[in-house]
Amino acid sequence: MEKILSHISFLSRPPIKIKLSTMHIPVLLNESIEGLNIKEGGIYVDCTTNRGGHSIKIAKALKKGGTLICIDLDKVALKEAEQEISKIKNVPTLHFIHSNFRHLPSILKELGVGHVDGILADLGLSSQELDESKRGFSFRFDEPLLMTYDSNPSEDVTTAFDIVNYWSESTIADILYGFSDETYRGRIASAIVKARIEKPIKTTFELVDIIAGAVPTIYRHKKTHFATKTFQALRMAANDELGSINDLIASLPNILASNGRACIITFHSTEDRIVKQGLRANNDTLKAITKKAIIPQEKEINENPRARSAQLRIVERI
Ligand SMILES: C[S@@+](CC[C@H](N)C(=O)[O-])C[C@H]1O[C@@H](n2cnc3c(N)ncnc32)[C@H](O)[C@@H]1O
């Protein structure tokens, strides 16, 4: 009964205050482009191209003699980026690569590129992926539990469905702790495992119901939606987000040309901690350009609430 009531109260409340948008607004755009210190004619990589919000600006600065390598796991978004960027006057040489950015060393090898002058990674997911991808990233829409950045995932790709239906209770609790510091990780993990004995958990709303039934009433009425942390942790686990970031950072010293820059934008503390630690571990070869992470100005946050938790770290190859 409590489970049903909690779901009704969830449905009867305005779901979320963030404005729905069909457009992804690039975050810390000027700061990251400035941070890349773009050399006309250089070679640059956008590891998280999406529909090209940052790439378009990089391409314009690079001009004809330059090279821009655009990577993304989301094939649909990458195709749209290709269409937009190709329209630019004096467009640099372009490569669109549907891949995980953790494979950047082999991508460059295949393209015959030794070193690059700049790398951008604007981590996480885009507004369209959240709102329109139908891959189950948001607890606001009833969708299949996929949560893969890959728009066309192969059979062997781990999905949120695999995690909630096949991973052990303790591993689910661990990811809820490690990836999103969820206070009620034990209760949620236990409720997930109980529910899946009855039938597989297939959709976002089924999962929201289970979480609603597991957490205390007071938690269900907090400003931040009670499913936020579970969804974040599942997304991070399904995509091995921290593993991908670690691999990318570890490869920077070998990939960046002398004085080449890397700009990394994160959206929550776990992600930023991994980036900060990873960059610090390489401080014999990577010098931080600013002591503290750069955060958006108030004007940007007012115009784009998604920017509110963004942090930009910039390093230069010594
Ligand atoms: C925040 S969006 C980037 C938005 C883009 N900078 C813009 O302003 O238009 C992040 C993008 O990174 C992609 N992505 C996330 N993790 C990835 C990974 N490990 N490898 C490749 N792409 C990834 C997502 O599919 C998404 O398109």
The ligand as an SDF file (V2000), in Angstrom:
LIG
                    3D

 27 29  0  0  0  0  0  0  0  0999 V2000
   27.7090   16.9090  -21.7480 C   0  0  0  0  0  0  0  0  0  0  0  0
   27.5950   16.1390  -23.3000 S   0  0  0  0  0  0  0  0  0  0  0  0
   28.6810   17.1150  -24.2930 C   0  0  0  0  0  0  0  0  0  0  0  0
   28.0340   18.3450  -24.8330 C   0  0  0  0  0  0  0  0  0  0  0  0
   28.8580   19.1250  -25.8150 C   0  0  0  0  0  0  0  0  0  0  0  0
   30.1360   19.5040  -25.2740 N   0  0  0  0  0  0  0  0  0  0  0  0
   28.0920   20.3550  -26.2060 C   0  0  0  0  0  0  0  0  0  0  0  0
   28.2150   21.3590  -25.5040 O   0  0  0  0  0  0  0  0  0  0  0  0
   27.3310   20.3110  -27.1720 O   0  0  0  0  0  0  0  0  0  0  0  0
   28.5340   14.7300  -23.0570 C   0  0  0  0  0  0  0  0  0  0  0  0
   28.6290   13.8190  -24.2780 C   0  0  0  0  0  0  0  0  0  0  0  0
   29.6380   12.8570  -24.0080 O   0  0  0  0  0  0  0  0  0  0  0  0
   29.2450   11.6000  -24.4730 C   0  0  0  0  0  0  0  0  0  0  0  0
   29.9960   10.6390  -23.6710 N   0  0  0  0  0  0  0  0  0  0  0  0
   29.9070   10.3950  -22.3500 C   0  0  0  0  0  0  0  0  0  0  0  0
   30.8350    9.5000  -21.9750 N   0  0  0  0  0  0  0  0  0  0  0  0
   31.5360    9.1890  -23.0970 C   0  0  0  0  0  0  0  0  0  0  0  0
   32.6420    8.3380  -23.3450 C   0  0  0  0  0  0  0  0  0  0  0  0
   33.2330    7.6350  -22.3660 N   0  0  0  0  0  0  0  0  0  0  0  0
   33.1350    8.2800  -24.6040 N   0  0  0  0  0  0  0  0  0  0  0  0
   32.5560    8.9940  -25.6060 C   0  0  0  0  0  0  0  0  0  0  0  0
   31.5010    9.8170  -25.4220 N   0  0  0  0  0  0  0  0  0  0  0  0
   31.0010    9.9200  -24.1750 C   0  0  0  0  0  0  0  0  0  0  0  0
   27.7390   11.5710  -24.2800 C   0  0  0  0  0  0  0  0  0  0  0  0
   27.1520   10.6660  -25.1850 O   0  0  0  0  0  0  0  0  0  0  0  0
   27.3760   13.0420  -24.5830 C   0  0  0  0  0  0  0  0  0  0  0  0
   27.0640   13.1870  -25.9250 O   0  0  0  0  0  0  0  0  0  0  0  0
  1  2  1  0
  2  3  1  0
  2 10  1  0
  3  4  1  0
  4  5  1  0
  5  6  1  0
  5  7  1  0
  7  8  2  0
  7  9  1  0
 10 11  1  0
 11 12  1  0
 11 26  1  0
 12 13  1  0
 13 14  1  0
 13 24  1  0
 14 15  1  0
 14 23  1  0
 15 16  2  0
 16 17  1  0
 17 18  1  0
 17 23  2  0
 18 19  1  0
 18 20  2  0
 20 21  1  0
 21 22  2  0
 22 23  1  0
 24 25  1  0
 24 26  1  0
 26 27  1  0
M  CHG  2   2   1   9  -1
M  END
$$$$
